[in-house]
Every structure is written in structure tokens, then in C-alpha cells.
Amino acid sequence: MLKQPWILWNAKGICRLLGYICWYGCFHDGC
């Protein structure tokens, strides 16, 4: 049922919370 990794879901949540910081990190990490 839940094949997607929890890290992706968590990353999305953190991205929304951090916003700019996550945006930059995701861009560099490849979110």
C-alpha cells in the first residue's frame, strides 16, 4: 500500500516548514 519511502513524505513536510532552506537543500540534494 505504502510503497513510497517515508523519507520522501517527511522531506515534503520539512520543505513546507523550512521553505527556503529545504528548497535550497532539495535543489542541491535532488528532492
C-alpha positions as CSV (number, residue, x, y, z in Angstrom):
1,M,0.0,0.0,0.0
2,L,2.6,2.5,1.1
3,K,5.4,1.8,-1.4
4,Q,6.8,5.4,-1.3
5,P,9.6,5.9,1.3
6,W,8.7,7.8,4.4
7,I,11.8,10.0,3.8
8,L,10.1,11.5,0.8
9,W,7.0,12.3,2.7
10,N,9.0,13.7,5.6
11,A,11.1,15.7,3.2
12,K,8.0,17.3,1.8
13,G,6.7,18.2,5.2
14,I,10.0,19.7,6.2
15,C,10.2,21.5,2.9
16,R,7.0,23.2,3.7
17,L,8.1,24.0,7.2
18,L,11.6,25.2,6.3
19,G,10.6,26.5,2.9
20,Y,13.7,28.4,1.6
21,I,16.2,26.2,3.5
22,C,14.7,23.0,2.2
23,W,14.2,24.4,-1.2
24,Y,17.9,25.1,-1.5
25,G,18.8,21.8,0.1
26,C,16.4,19.8,-2.1
27,F,17.7,21.6,-5.2
28,H,21.3,20.6,-4.2
29,D,20.3,17.2,-3.0
30,G,17.8,16.5,-5.7
31,C,14.5,16.4,-3.8
